[in-house]
Amino acid sequence: MKILITGGVGFIGTNTAIYFSKKNYQITLIDNFSRVGVEKNAFFLKKNFPKIKIIKSDVGEINKYKKEILISDVIIHLAGQTAVTTSIKNPSLDFSSNIYQTFLLLDFLRKNNSSSIIIYSSTNKVYGDLKHLKKLSPIDESEKIDFISPYGCSKGSADLYFLDYHRIFGLKTIVFRQSCVYGKHQFGVEDQGWVAHFAKQFLFKKPITIFGDGKQIRDLLYVDDLIEAYYLAIKNIKKSVGQVFNIGGGIKNAYSLLEVIKILENEFKYKISIKFEKERIGDQKYFVSKNEKIKKILGWKPKTDFKIGLKKLINWQKENLKI
Ligand SMILES: NC(=O)c1ccc[n+]([C@@H]2O[C@H](COP(=O)([O-])OP(=O)(O)OC[C@H]3O[C@@H](n4cnc5c(N)ncnc54)[C@H](O)[C@@H]3O)[C@@H](O)[C@H]2O)c1
């Protein structure tokens, strides 16, 4: 089985490459190395998984990796601009990466390799700020979509394109609307990847800035659990084709930012200095994925308890980030 992973040296990409390498898939990674830190993932993969082919390219520069697209059985599209903040500072970069280049890839597949399975990593941000929710309970795929911020618009548009390319052209697309994902090989920063960012601040004994009151709730999903869902979707393509799945750590792994800080204080045995800033635009007060559809169709549920997954992330940071 040949698999092409865009954004392949990023956080989810690296973990996906490791997972499928262990299953003996033939793997090619496309990445423009724009995310700070990911060259370390590329170095790790070259050293430990020398059979993986890494091509440095923008997703939109199809000519640089045309041959690899044509022979792929599976494409997992992870590349993109990932931060809401950056999308507000530079909407055109966000548009180019998440809509335009994504469209070029999808449409190239339509014309040249329409039998491949294509996975798209969307986001719970497609549901907007969810301010209308009266009762806080897990969110399923029937929730009204409502794009807020250029990032919401770009990810949400691409999400709908992938679903529509199944309806209209019969492409084998699957969309995952992912909650907050965390784990090894993640270079979290204040703008994106907050669990990894918070853990790193503890490691380096640096202050944390919280936007809002810190009581926002998120269901935290360990990266290996997410990748298992990708695998199940590929294995059960007849059931997963054309589907959209909400996917997150679920109610058992739902924590507020302040609760995560408490867990980190216990782990590192000291109190960190916290600064509070104004709530960010479009920030959801509560997001927990219902995970029912994916359980029913693919038999998937999150396996990793947050406190265990967090320890794995911290151990990786201790070994891989310079103190
Ligand atoms: N991590 C999360 O919590 C989360 C949650 C929901 C959705 N997602 C989505 O999952 C995907 C992967 O996220 P991640 O956390 O691994 O992010 P990441 O930043 O670690 O990985 C993305 C990779 O894509 C590369 N890239 C960016 N623009 C590119 C382009 N135009 N062409 C080629 N490469 C490009 C970056 O260099 C990076 O290595 C993203 O599309 C993101 O929107 C992530």
The ligand as a MOL file (V3000), in Angstrom:
LIG
                    3D

  0  0  0     0  0            999 V3000
M  V30 BEGIN CTAB
M  V30 COUNTS 44 48 0 0 0
M  V30 BEGIN ATOM
M  V30 1 N -3.1600 19.7130 16.1590 0
M  V30 2 C -4.4330 19.9320 16.3600 0
M  V30 3 O -4.8750 20.0710 17.5140 0
M  V30 4 C -5.4090 20.0100 15.1900 0
M  V30 5 C -6.7730 20.1080 15.4550 0
M  V30 6 C -7.6750 20.1890 14.3820 0
M  V30 7 C -7.1850 20.1580 13.0820 0
M  V30 8 N -5.8500 20.0840 12.8500 0 CHG=1
M  V30 9 C -5.3900 20.0470 11.4590 0
M  V30 10 O -4.5230 18.9390 11.2890 0
M  V30 11 C -3.4940 19.2570 10.3280 0
M  V30 12 C -2.1350 18.9230 10.9040 0
M  V30 13 O -1.9390 19.7030 12.0720 0
M  V30 14 P -0.6340 19.6020 12.9650 0
M  V30 15 O -1.0430 19.8510 14.3580 0
M  V30 16 O 0.1440 18.3960 12.6180 0 CHG=-1
M  V30 17 O 0.1290 20.9070 12.4600 0
M  V30 18 P 1.6680 21.1190 12.0780 0
M  V30 19 O 1.8550 22.5660 11.8680 0
M  V30 20 O 2.5540 20.4330 13.0510 0
M  V30 21 O 1.7550 20.3540 10.6820 0
M  V30 22 C 1.4070 20.9470 9.4600 0
M  V30 23 C 2.6040 20.7950 8.5120 0
M  V30 24 O 2.2600 21.3350 7.2520 0
M  V30 25 C 3.3730 22.0500 6.7360 0
M  V30 26 N 2.7950 23.0420 5.8090 0
M  V30 27 C 2.0730 24.1580 6.1060 0
M  V30 28 N 1.6350 24.7430 4.9780 0
M  V30 29 C 2.0730 23.9760 3.9390 0
M  V30 30 C 1.9450 24.0370 2.5310 0
M  V30 31 N 1.2360 25.0070 1.9430 0
M  V30 32 N 2.5380 23.0810 1.7750 0
M  V30 33 C 3.2560 22.0780 2.3630 0
M  V30 34 N 3.4160 21.9680 3.6920 0
M  V30 35 C 2.8280 22.9010 4.4690 0
M  V30 36 C 4.0700 22.6360 7.9450 0
M  V30 37 O 5.4470 22.8720 7.6990 0
M  V30 38 C 3.8490 21.5360 8.9880 0
M  V30 39 O 4.9490 20.6370 9.0340 0
M  V30 40 C -3.6890 20.7270 9.9730 0
M  V30 41 O -4.3310 20.8000 8.7360 0
M  V30 42 C -4.5700 21.2700 11.0870 0
M  V30 43 O -5.3950 22.3190 10.6420 0
M  V30 44 C -4.9520 19.9980 13.8830 0
M  V30 END ATOM
M  V30 BEGIN BOND
M  V30 1 1 1 2
M  V30 2 2 2 3
M  V30 3 1 2 4
M  V30 4 1 4 5
M  V30 5 2 4 44
M  V30 6 2 5 6
M  V30 7 1 6 7
M  V30 8 2 7 8
M  V30 9 1 8 9
M  V30 10 1 8 44
M  V30 11 1 9 10
M  V30 12 1 9 42
M  V30 13 1 10 11
M  V30 14 1 11 12
M  V30 15 1 11 40
M  V30 16 1 12 13
M  V30 17 1 13 14
M  V30 18 2 14 15
M  V30 19 1 14 16
M  V30 20 1 14 17
M  V30 21 1 17 18
M  V30 22 2 18 19
M  V30 23 1 18 20
M  V30 24 1 18 21
M  V30 25 1 21 22
M  V30 26 1 22 23
M  V30 27 1 23 24
M  V30 28 1 23 38
M  V30 29 1 24 25
M  V30 30 1 25 26
M  V30 31 1 25 36
M  V30 32 1 26 27
M  V30 33 1 26 35
M  V30 34 2 27 28
M  V30 35 1 28 29
M  V30 36 1 29 30
M  V30 37 2 29 35
M  V30 38 1 30 31
M  V30 39 2 30 32
M  V30 40 1 32 33
M  V30 41 2 33 34
M  V30 42 1 34 35
M  V30 43 1 36 37
M  V30 44 1 36 38
M  V30 45 1 38 39
M  V30 46 1 40 41
M  V30 47 1 40 42
M  V30 48 1 42 43
M  V30 END BOND
M  V30 END CTAB
M  END
